[in-house]
Amino acid sequence: MPRAPTNFTIRFLAPLLAAVLGACSMVPEYSRPAVPTPVGWGEPVAEPTAGARPGAGIETPWPSSDWWQGFDSPALAVLVVAAERNNTDIGQAAARVLQAEAQAKIAGADLLPSLDGSLGADRTWRGSGTTSTSGRGVSDSLSAELSVSYELDLFGKNRAALAAAEASLMFSRFDREAVALTVVSNVAQTYFQVLQFRERLAVALRILEITEGVLQVVTARVENGAASPLDLAQQRALVATQRASIPPLQAQLRQAENALAILLGTHLAALGTTEGALLDIRPPAPTAGLPSELIVRRPDIQAAEARLIAANAEIGSARAAYFPTISLTGVLGYESAALASLFNPASRSANIAGNLLQAIFRGGALEGQVELSEARFRELAESYRETVLTALGEVHDALVAARRTAEQEGLQAAAVEQARLAYQLAEARYRAGAVDLLTVLDAQRTLSQTEDQIVQIRFQRLQASVALFKALGGGWRLDRTAPEKADATPARP
């Protein structure tokens, strides 16, 4: 007759059973790393109201998800749709999401029982050299088995692996959104670059036409003795210089078109005509919202945090390896010498077994794996902080660039207007003999430079506007609730 358990046995087993039956988890409690966030942007997003301090908490709308429509360019909208459908980077990112989904499915399978079935047939000959098929010296055996095995996840190793896989899946999804945002931004910037080189090429050809017209005037004056051969040589040199500026612009235009074709997932021959005029495109007014909301507005920040959450779960998986693994197996089988009686109750057999495996000595491998996981978490925590700080800096830089290039363009437009007037006056006075050719040459150079510069400034302004939309997350929003705590150090069990 078995003895009743003593008080010492009860006191010893109670905590152990409570821990086992409680299915404790070794995953540290996750908390989002603390990152200093300014109250407002250093550069005003819009004109402040009366009495407001510039850049301090000015709340303005965030971009919409179709932010490129704000440029009012139908050609750009068509290009964006084509890129979203055919871009190879977006396709690769989507494939990585499918891979992560499969990995999460694989990790989740360890939490469920596994079921296997088998059918077998065996014939055994007894005696030496017999080939008889009449049954003497021959025995047949048929079997069918159904086996089930299950690992008790008492310490959360498998659950931690699943949590890490799910966080990695979220990382892949956020990364896909970040890739899509980058591709769309690059499409807009490259399209504007195409228009820039096309416009600069048109300016160069227009200036070439002007210099060739002046050359005709100078040639006529030399023939009439009103100008010197030096004047003619100087104007011919200016014409040649202007002609030499055209081939590089043509090459840059072709390279930009090729880059745009690659973004669209096609080749240059299939790109077609990209319509539009750079100076006709007006960048939308920048709107930046509040800095504190940027964390949930950028997919790359959320991707960085998802990697951090996955690393936190991997710490729990590494810690759980210290504890025993308990597996349960069961087998239900039938065995008979004849198929007709295979599934009779008398042919049935069953077996249930349990297995406990405890690591005793691994030479420090288990401890090293925990330390490796914790160090990886700390690295990704610093990477997350860097991502947030970089994002804040990108928004600030884009705001400054958008505002300053707008101011610069206004000033440059006035310079172009005066340069055109100066050239018209210089040419008219040269025809009348009131000024020498040097005055005309200087007016030509000034006009060429100012017209080329205003095209470049408009391009820079459009680039800054696109960079601002990208820095703000392009209208993307987080649909899930993220942890809000401020400590990134993993807790000890």
Secondary structure by P-SEA (a helix, b strand, c coil): ccccccaaaaaaaaaaaaaaaaccccccccccbbbbbbcccccccccccccccccccccccccccccccccccaaaaaaaaaaacccaaaaaaaaaaaaaaaaaaaaacccbbbbbbbcbbbbbbccccccccccccbbbbbbbbbbbbbbccccaaaaaaaaaaaaaaaaaaaaaaaaaaaaaaaaaaaaaaaaaaaaaaaaaaaaaaaaaaaaaaaaaaaaaccccaaaaaaaaaaaaaaaaacaaaaaaaaaaaaaaaaaaccccccccccccccccccccccccccccccccccaaaaaaaaaaaaaaaaaaaaaaccbbbbbbbbbbbccccccccccccccbbbbbbbbbbbbccccaaaaaaaaaaaaaaaaaaaaaaaaaaaaaaaaaaaaaaaaaaaaaaaaaaaaaaaaaaaaaaaaaaaaaccccaaaaaaaaaaaaaaaaaaaaaaaaaaaaaaaaaaaaccccccccccccccccccccc
